Amino acid sequence: MSTIAVTDATFQTEVLEADLPTVVDFWAAWCGPCRALSPILESLAEEHADRIRVVTVDVEANPETAARYSVISLPAIKVFVGGEVVKAMTGAKPRPVLESELADFIG
């Protein structure tokens, strides 16, 4: 399974109630670094589907969720476990850096 698009309406069930650690990619269509990060996250989602879920939130279409989690810079990545943010990152990162940052969840 690859990344899943999540909305304000589905965030509760898809992220906060998820059984696996969930990596949330807050992005926007106009964001170049977001577009650069997308294929990396897609690949990680496929390779580690048994350990993590990767979902995307379009901040333009889902402003409530973006505001609730204080997303002010894009791309913003937040890792949720048990409904709580346990890790947060901003900016596009190369795959090795992202893998290192997520090692606790994909290791």
C-alpha positions in Angstrom: 0.0 0.0 0.0 1.3 3.5 -0.8 0.3 6.9 0.6 -3.3 7.7 1.5 -4.9 11.1 1.1 -6.5 12.2 4.3 -9.0 15.1 4.9 -10.2 17.1 7.8 -13.1 14.6 7.9 -11.0 11.4 7.9 -8.0 12.5 10.0 -9.5 11.1 13.2 -9.9 7.6 11.9 -7.0 7.4 9.5 -4.4 9.0 11.7 -5.4 9.4 15.4 -7.0 5.9 15.6 -4.4 4.1 13.4 -2.9 0.9 14.7 0.5 1.6 13.1 2.7 4.7 13.5 1.5 7.1 10.9 3.7 9.5 9.0 1.7 12.6 8.0 3.0 14.6 5.1 1.4 18.1 5.1 1.8 19.5 1.6 0.4 21.9 -1.0 0.3 21.6 -4.8 2.3 24.8 -5.3 5.1 23.7 -3.0 8.2 22.5 -5.0 9.9 20.9 -2.0 6.7 19.0 -1.3 6.7 17.6 -4.8 10.3 16.5 -4.4 9.6 14.7 -1.1 6.5 12.9 -2.4 8.2 10.1 -4.3 10.5 9.4 -1.4 7.6 9.1 1.0 5.7 6.9 -1.5 8.7 4.6 -1.7 9.1 4.4 2.1 5.4 3.7 2.4 5.6 0.7 0.0 8.9 -0.7 1.5 7.7 -0.4 5.2 4.0 -1.0 4.8 4.1 -3.6 7.6 5.6 -1.1 10.1 4.3 2.4 9.2 1.5 4.1 7.3 2.2 7.2 5.3 -0.7 9.6 4.6 -0.9 13.1 3.0 -2.8 16.1 3.9 -3.3 18.9 1.4 -3.2 22.0 3.6 -5.1 24.1 1.1 -8.1 21.7 1.0 -7.8 20.8 4.8 -7.0 24.0 6.7 -8.6 22.8 10.0 -6.1 19.9 10.4 -3.2 22.1 9.3 -4.1 24.7 11.8 -4.7 22.2 14.6 -1.2 20.9 14.2 0.4 24.4 13.7 1.6 23.7 10.2 3.2 27.0 9.1 6.1 25.7 6.9 5.9 23.2 4.1 6.5 20.4 3.7 5.8 19.4 7.3 6.1 15.8 8.4 4.6 14.7 11.7 4.7 11.1 13.0 1.7 10.0 15.1 1.6 7.1 17.5 -1.4 6.4 19.6 -3.0 9.7 18.5 -0.1 11.8 19.6 2.6 13.6 17.6 5.9 11.9 18.6 8.2 13.4 16.0 8.0 16.5 13.7 10.2 17.7 10.8 10.0 20.5 8.3 11.5 20.9 4.8 12.3 18.4 2.1 15.1 16.0 3.1 17.1 13.5 1.0 16.0 9.8 1.4 19.0 8.8 3.7 18.2 11.7 6.1 14.5 10.8 6.1 15.2 7.1 6.7 17.5 8.1 9.6 14.8 10.4 11.1 12.2 7.6 10.8 14.6 4.8 11.9 12.7 4.3 15.3 9.5 3.5 13.3 10.8 1.6 10.3 13.8 -0.1 11.9 
